[in-house]
Amino acid sequence: MARSSREVSPTGYYHIMMRGINKEMIFKNNFDKKNFLSLTEEKVEGDVSIVAFCIMDNHVHLILKGGLEDIAVSMKRINTSFAMRINRSLDRVGHVFQDRFKSEIIHNEQHLLCAIRYVHNNPVKAGISKSPQQYDWSSYSHFIQGKSNLLNSVEMERIMDIIGTKKQFQEFHKIEDEIRFIDTKEELDKFDYLKAQRIISDYHKNMGEVDSGNLRKNSDEMAQLIGILMENTDLSIRKVSELLEISRSSVHRFSRGKD
């Protein structure tokens, strides 16, 4: 099957994500993470600028600016060089990253800021850090310190000019993300599940319902809530039925607008 062509960003900004092959852990220690960042700094090509990053144990997030062709070449150089180093150290062969890298375009300035926040908050969402400032392997601290050997200084300054002070940068990262960015399947499932819980809680408050049992008795309200969940998340019918404590057949019936 032919690979689909990548969409070209109108802003020149892209959110890149790579995960380990077979869901394996890529970075087994801090030395591996440092190695990857070193290669990223060394191998970016052409007009590509590094805007933000986060290195997790089994996947990587990057915010890059540049031409799509230059980004593709840079990512291939980084992946190949890193795989060679890992394979040599572990006496193994083959790929380290799964398939080709995933990418999504950044549409505008606000989308860019939200993408940076999402990337920096990845360790918090994964439950391995209480706050982004406590995680050593993202660009969060680079913005706070106002200097970086890896990030593009012009882009750093531009981002901080938009957000404001360091305090405002910290407060901005406390805002809950509502945009669904590319990530591992496990993280996307968790994102949808938490978002669905917030939707259900807000719906209860708006309807003045304190008892979930009352909501389950009202078919019109239940159908409306299921419609909101199906429209705003990618949760399966099984997951929705678990959250609402109703049968899968009921979710299917309500989602089709039947009585």
C-alpha positions as CSV (number, residue, x, y, z in Angstrom):
1,M,0.0,0.0,0.0
2,A,1.3,3.4,-1.0
3,R,2.0,5.8,1.9
4,S,-0.2,8.8,2.1
5,S,1.4,12.2,1.5
6,R,1.9,14.4,4.4
7,E,-0.2,17.6,4.8
8,V,1.8,20.8,4.4
9,S,1.4,23.2,7.3
10,P,0.3,26.8,6.5
11,T,2.4,28.1,9.4
12,G,5.5,25.9,8.8
13,Y,5.1,24.4,12.3
14,Y,4.7,20.6,12.8
15,H,4.1,18.4,15.7
16,I,6.2,15.2,15.3
17,M,5.8,12.0,17.3
18,M,7.8,8.7,17.2
19,R,7.4,5.6,19.3
20,G,9.5,2.5,19.9
21,I,9.0,-0.5,17.6
22,N,6.6,-3.1,19.0
23,K,5.8,-0.5,21.8
24,E,9.3,-1.2,23.2
25,M,11.1,1.2,25.5
26,I,13.5,3.2,23.4
27,F,15.4,5.0,26.1
28,K,16.5,2.7,28.9
29,N,18.5,5.3,30.8
30,N,19.3,9.1,30.8
31,F,22.3,8.5,28.7
32,D,20.1,7.3,25.8
33,K,17.9,10.4,26.1
34,K,21.0,12.6,26.1
35,N,22.3,10.8,23.1
36,F,19.1,11.3,21.2
37,L,19.0,15.1,22.0
38,S,22.6,15.4,20.9
39,L,21.8,13.7,17.6
40,T,18.7,15.9,17.2
41,E,20.8,19.0,17.5
42,E,23.4,17.6,15.2
43,K,21.3,16.1,12.4
44,V,18.6,18.7,11.8
45,E,19.0,19.9,8.2
46,G,18.2,22.9,6.0
47,D,15.9,25.5,7.5
48,V,14.5,23.2,10.3
49,S,14.2,24.8,13.8
50,I,13.5,22.9,17.0
51,V,10.8,24.7,18.9
52,A,10.0,22.3,21.7
53,F,10.5,18.6,22.7
54,C,9.8,15.9,25.3
55,I,11.6,12.6,25.5
56,M,9.6,9.8,27.1
57,D,10.8,6.3,27.7
58,N,9.0,4.8,24.7
59,H,8.2,7.8,22.5
60,V,9.3,11.2,21.5
61,H,7.5,14.5,20.9
62,L,9.0,17.3,18.8
63,I,7.7,20.7,17.7
64,L,9.6,21.7,14.5
65,K,9.4,24.6,12.1
66,G,10.7,24.2,8.6
67,G,10.0,22.8,5.1
68,L,8.4,19.4,5.1
69,E,11.1,17.9,2.9
70,D,13.9,19.2,5.2
71,I,12.0,17.9,8.2
72,A,11.7,14.4,6.6
73,V,15.4,14.3,5.8
74,S,16.3,15.4,9.3
75,M,14.1,12.8,11.0
76,K,15.6,10.1,8.8
77,R,19.1,11.1,9.7
78,I,18.3,11.3,13.4
79,N,16.5,7.9,13.4
80,T,19.2,6.1,11.4
81,S,22.0,7.5,13.6
82,F,20.2,6.8,16.8
83,A,19.4,3.2,15.7
84,M,23.0,2.6,14.8
85,R,24.1,3.7,18.3
86,I,21.5,1.7,20.2
87,N,22.1,-1.4,18.1
88,R,25.9,-1.2,18.6
89,S,25.6,-0.8,22.3
90,L,23.0,-3.6,22.7
91,D,24.5,-5.9,20.0
92,R,21.2,-5.9,18.1
93,V,20.0,-5.2,14.6
94,G,16.9,-3.6,13.0
95,H,14.8,-0.5,13.6
96,V,14.4,1.3,16.9
97,F,11.4,3.4,16.0
98,Q,8.0,2.1,14.8
99,D,7.3,2.8,11.1
100,R,7.9,6.4,9.9
101,F,7.3,9.3,12.2
102,K,3.8,10.7,12.7
103,S,3.2,14.4,12.0
104,E,0.4,16.8,12.3
105,I,0.3,20.4,11.1
106,I,0.0,23.4,13.4
107,H,-2.7,25.7,12.1
108,N,-2.2,29.0,13.9
109,E,-0.5,30.7,16.9
110,Q,-2.9,29.5,19.5
111,H,-2.6,25.9,18.2
112,L,1.2,26.2,18.4
113,L,1.0,27.3,22.1
114,C,-1.4,24.4,22.9
115,A,0.9,21.9,21.2
116,I,3.9,23.1,23.2
117,R,1.9,22.8,26.4
118,Y,0.7,19.3,25.5
119,V,4.3,18.2,24.7
120,H,5.6,19.6,28.0
121,N,2.8,18.1,30.0
122,N,3.3,14.6,28.6
123,P,5.1,13.3,31.7
124,V,2.4,14.7,33.9
125,K,-0.3,13.0,31.9
126,A,1.7,9.8,32.1
127,G,1.9,10.0,35.9
128,I,5.7,10.1,36.0
129,S,6.0,13.7,37.1
130,K,3.8,16.0,39.2
131,S,4.6,19.0,37.1
132,P,6.4,19.8,33.8
133,Q,9.2,21.7,35.7
134,Q,10.1,18.5,37.6
135,Y,10.8,16.6,34.4
136,D,14.4,16.9,33.1
137,W,13.8,15.7,29.5
138,S,11.6,18.3,28.0
139,S,12.2,21.8,26.8
140,Y,10.0,23.3,29.6
141,S,13.1,24.3,31.7
142,H,14.8,25.8,28.6
143,F,11.9,28.3,28.3
144,I,12.0,29.1,32.0
145,Q,15.8,29.6,32.0
146,G,15.6,31.7,28.8
147,K,18.5,29.8,27.1
148,S,19.0,26.6,25.2
149,N,21.7,25.0,23.0
150,L,19.0,22.9,21.3
151,L,16.0,25.2,20.8
152,N,16.0,27.9,18.2
153,S,16.5,31.2,20.1
154,V,14.3,33.3,17.8
155,E,11.4,30.8,18.3
156,M,12.0,30.7,22.0
157,E,11.8,34.5,22.3
158,R,8.7,34.6,20.1
159,I,6.9,32.1,22.2
160,M,7.7,33.9,25.4
161,D,6.7,37.2,23.9
162,I,3.3,35.8,23.1
163,I,2.7,34.2,26.5
164,G,4.4,36.9,28.6
165,T,6.3,36.4,31.8
166,K,7.8,33.2,33.2
167,K,5.0,33.1,35.7
168,Q,2.4,33.3,32.9
169,F,4.3,30.5,31.1
170,Q,3.9,28.4,34.3
171,E,0.3,29.2,34.7
172,F,-0.4,28.5,31.0
173,H,0.8,25.0,31.5
174,K,-1.7,24.4,34.2
175,I,-4.6,24.8,31.8
176,E,-6.4,21.5,30.8
177,D,-5.8,20.6,27.2
178,E,-9.0,20.1,25.1
179,I,-7.2,19.5,21.8
180,R,-6.5,15.9,20.8
181,F,-2.9,15.8,19.5
182,I,-1.0,12.8,18.0
183,D,0.4,10.4,20.7
184,T,0.7,6.8,21.5
185,K,-2.6,4.8,21.4
186,E,-2.4,4.4,25.2
187,E,-2.0,8.1,25.8
188,L,-4.9,8.9,23.4
189,D,-7.2,6.4,25.1
190,K,-6.3,8.0,28.5
191,F,-6.9,11.5,27.1
192,D,-10.4,10.5,25.7
193,Y,-11.3,8.7,29.0
194,L,-10.4,11.7,31.2
195,K,-12.2,14.1,28.8
196,A,-15.3,11.9,28.8
197,Q,-15.3,12.0,32.6
198,R,-15.2,15.8,32.6
199,I,-18.0,15.9,30.0
200,I,-20.2,13.7,32.2
201,S,-19.5,15.7,35.3
202,D,-20.3,19.0,33.5
203,Y,-23.4,17.5,32.1
204,H,-24.6,16.4,35.5
205,K,-24.0,20.0,36.9
206,N,-25.8,21.7,34.0
207,M,-28.8,19.4,34.3
208,G,-28.9,19.7,38.0
209,E,-28.5,15.9,38.4
210,V,-26.6,14.6,41.4
211,D,-27.7,11.0,41.0
212,S,-26.5,9.1,37.9
213,G,-29.5,6.7,38.4
214,N,-31.9,9.6,37.6
215,L,-30.1,10.3,34.4
216,R,-30.2,6.7,33.3
217,K,-34.0,6.8,33.7
218,N,-34.3,9.8,31.3
219,S,-33.9,8.5,27.8
220,D,-33.8,11.9,26.2
221,E,-31.0,13.2,28.5
222,M,-29.1,10.0,28.1
223,A,-29.3,10.1,24.4
224,Q,-28.0,13.7,24.4
225,L,-25.1,12.9,26.7
226,I,-24.1,9.9,24.6
227,G,-24.2,12.1,21.5
228,I,-21.9,14.6,23.1
229,L,-19.5,11.9,24.2
230,M,-19.4,10.2,20.7
231,E,-18.9,13.6,19.0
232,N,-16.2,14.9,21.3
233,T,-14.1,11.7,21.9
234,D,-13.0,8.6,20.1
235,L,-14.2,6.3,22.8
236,S,-15.6,2.9,21.8
237,I,-19.2,2.0,22.6
238,R,-17.8,-0.4,25.2
239,K,-15.9,2.4,27.0
240,V,-18.9,4.7,26.9
241,S,-21.1,1.9,28.3
242,E,-18.6,1.4,31.2
243,L,-18.5,5.1,32.0
244,L,-22.3,5.5,32.0
245,E,-23.0,2.1,33.6
246,I,-25.4,1.1,30.9
247,S,-25.4,-1.7,28.4
248,R,-23.6,-1.5,25.1
249,S,-26.8,-2.1,23.2
250,S,-28.3,0.9,25.0
251,V,-25.3,3.1,23.9
252,H,-25.7,1.9,20.4
253,R,-29.4,2.5,20.4
254,F,-29.1,6.0,21.9
255,S,-26.2,7.0,19.6
256,R,-28.4,6.1,16.6
257,G,-31.2,8.4,18.0
258,K,-33.6,5.5,18.6
259,D,-36.0,5.2,21.6
